[in-house]
Amino acid sequence: MITDIQATRNVLLGQSLEELTQWIINQGQPAYRGKQLYQYLYQKGVRSLEDISVFPKQWREKLADYPLGRSTIDYCSTAPDQTRKYLLKLADGNKIETVGIPTQKRLTVCVSSQVGCPMACEFCATGKGGFTRNLKAYEIIDQVLTVQADFDRRVSHVVFMGMGEPLMNLDEVVKAVKSLNQDLGIGARSLTISTVGIKGKISQLAQHQLQVTFAVSLHAPNQLLREKLIPTANHYPLSELLNECRQYVNITKRRITFEYVLLANVNDSPQQAEELAHHLRGFQTHVNLIPYNPIDDADFQRPNKARINEFMETLIKQNIEVTVRYSRGLEADAACGQLRVSNS
Ligand code: SAH
């Protein structure tokens, strides 16, 4: 029933103030109600037009079922570190995962950009579940509003590191980024897009001149190993990927973060750190090392602390800025790479 409505009518979430005002006028209402609608959608996070108390009672009751574009929480689990993982049900019945990660100063939401993921990386649970469809911009914005309401706290950061490959859904991701920035008031630099790297798409993203933080998942210091870990990399030689990254830096004047999942005895030797450093020489960059989080159906191990430190020190000696990111939410299967609908 709702699916039929969604197919024939434009959902309201994701629309700009101007578009909403036009919709209000088309409904025969005074234009100033456009601003009210905008505020209730993005600031108050209403789930139904019926909840907009400043609207005339009869009219909002009539429109109670009009699709706003909100999902419902199907399931939520909280890890001991207070990270919460949500399973959200979309209007068409598909389910996606979203994670809320609180610290004293920040509330970060890790959003999905697709239902499933087509990239099939060896070490990632999402890829093992296959790909269903791209998300619409409003379905990305909804995830942020949902976490914001559940924590009853303003979301300060959003990372596109949930299910899916954001650059395979570039138009909707860019639309969502602009809305999160303009309509929800989250600073562009507090928004991070993470990609495994899709040929031609990094330059396309650069053209949008978003002031977001941009991260590229490298995970290997050479093409041979990269292809083993990321099967889709066989269409995209490492040298080409790095060239496109250089273009991105030239166009946007923003530096790039490289992400590197550390897998014991696969990509974590000091020699491999040297090889990685060699590729990154002359790059204004920052390397984010992510010790592997265990998933089902994969044989990888997380390296021990000494090995992680050795890798890190080798990069630092080569003048590369490095951080080690221990994922939060491990106990709720909410950490990097652990998101998979069937798990929950
Ligand atoms: N498709 C995008 C964003 C999703 S994954 C990308 O690949 O960048 C976000 C980060 O988590 C990526 O760097 C990804 O490689 C990493 N990741 C995936 N599986 C992981 C695992 N099991 N342990 C640790 N990090 C993982």
Residues whose N, C-alpha, C, O or C-beta is under 5 A from the ligand:
A	BS01	SAH	F123 C124 F160 M161 G162 G164 E165 P166 S194 T195 V196 S217 E259 V261 I290 P291 Y292 N293 C336 G337
